[in-house]
């Protein structure tokens, strides 16, 4: 082992960690400004799970996307850091843009900010603050989006500007795919997904947020790798997106039969609000998504 090379590498790693912490702090400050009508920190201190979930999606998301930006061939430490800072700013802007798609299309008329500080009465009569189902869907949308950004920013090939343009283009394509899938998911689900989410059914939020994350993992794999030209990359994205959606829907049906042999997902969500069952199901779906992603 070359000690000098190792120490140099570790010192550079410290710089990347500092950059990562900076962007986590930056998205916090941007979200604080965006939701200045209420104090997110105070809600988190008071145990508001909805606000905690959406913040968790932001913080995890920025790290997942930055890890893609750190991939590829090095152009020299200084240039790599500069490019990472630029990529981080692009990622931050696109992440917050995805929230508007989530608010106005994925969840329709539901206002995420209002829902996450709204007072709900639980079936047992207790009052809680914050719609945890909405918080979970927003977190899932953030994480699915940044998996797509991770794939578009990773790999080599193309110029610096092609890399940025690719990230923006595939962000748009990925958002469209996620939204279409979310709407289709609602059509094939034997209960009103949005209605359950609006009524603070966390099991429904886990189901939708979790399957969006699974699709994001598959889409990340479909667009990662070297830039080979716009036509080839867009065609590959379309083919893998279609394949991923079909496989996720088949997997969901199989998992329903295998992991819930005495019941089904619809019953566990609508009637029982069984959070534990949905955590198990969504974990299995994401596990399959990882296998699909690495097999492509």
WOGIDA-V339018 format. One record per pair of residues at least 12 apart in sequence whose ideal C-beta (glycine too) atoms are under 6 Angstrom apart, sorted by the first residue. I is the first residue (numbers start at 1). J is the second residue. If there is no record, write none. Layout:
i=I j=J
i=I j=J
//
This chain:
i=12 j=77
i=19 j=84
i=20 j=66
i=23 j=62
i=23 j=88
i=24 j=59
i=24 j=62
i=27 j=58
i=27 j=62
i=27 j=92
i=35 j=113
i=38 j=117
i=48 j=129
i=48 j=130
i=49 j=132
i=50 j=116
i=50 j=130
i=50 j=131
i=50 j=132
i=50 j=135
i=51 j=116
i=51 j=130
i=53 j=135
i=53 j=136
i=53 j=139
i=54 j=135
i=54 j=138
i=54 j=139
i=56 j=139
i=57 j=139
i=57 j=142
i=57 j=143
i=58 j=142
i=60 j=143
i=61 j=95
i=61 j=142
i=61 j=143
i=61 j=146
i=64 j=146
i=64 j=150
i=65 j=91
i=65 j=146
i=65 j=149
i=65 j=150
i=68 j=150
i=68 j=153
i=68 j=154
i=69 j=84
i=69 j=87
i=69 j=153
i=71 j=154
i=72 j=155
i=72 j=156
i=73 j=156
i=87 j=153
i=91 j=149
i=94 j=171
i=98 j=145
i=101 j=175
i=102 j=138
i=102 j=141
i=105 j=179
i=106 j=179
i=106 j=182
i=108 j=194
i=110 j=198
i=112 j=134
i=112 j=138
i=115 j=131
i=115 j=134
i=116 j=130
i=116 j=135
i=118 j=131
i=120 j=200
i=131 j=200
i=132 j=202
i=133 j=197
i=133 j=200
i=133 j=201
i=133 j=202
i=133 j=204
i=133 j=205
i=136 j=205
i=136 j=206
i=136 j=209
i=137 j=205
i=137 j=208
i=137 j=209
i=140 j=209
i=140 j=212
i=140 j=213
i=141 j=212
i=143 j=213
i=144 j=178
i=144 j=212
i=144 j=213
i=144 j=216
i=147 j=216
i=147 j=217
i=147 j=220
i=148 j=170
i=148 j=174
i=148 j=216
i=148 j=219
i=148 j=220
i=149 j=167
i=150 j=220
i=151 j=220
i=151 j=223
i=151 j=224
i=152 j=166
i=152 j=167
i=152 j=170
i=152 j=223
i=153 j=167
i=154 j=224
i=155 j=224
i=155 j=225
i=155 j=226
i=156 j=226
i=157 j=226
i=157 j=227
i=158 j=227
i=170 j=223
i=174 j=219
i=177 j=241
i=178 j=212
i=181 j=215
i=181 j=245
i=190 j=266
i=191 j=266
i=191 j=270
i=193 j=208
i=201 j=273
i=202 j=275
i=203 j=269
i=203 j=273
i=203 j=274
i=203 j=275
i=203 j=278
i=204 j=269
i=206 j=278
i=206 j=282
i=207 j=278
i=210 j=282
i=211 j=285
i=214 j=248
i=214 j=285
i=214 j=286
i=214 j=289
i=217 j=289
i=217 j=293
i=218 j=244
i=218 j=289
i=218 j=292
i=218 j=293
i=221 j=293
i=221 j=296
i=222 j=237
i=222 j=240
i=223 j=237
i=247 j=292
i=251 j=285
i=251 j=288
i=255 j=281
i=255 j=284
//
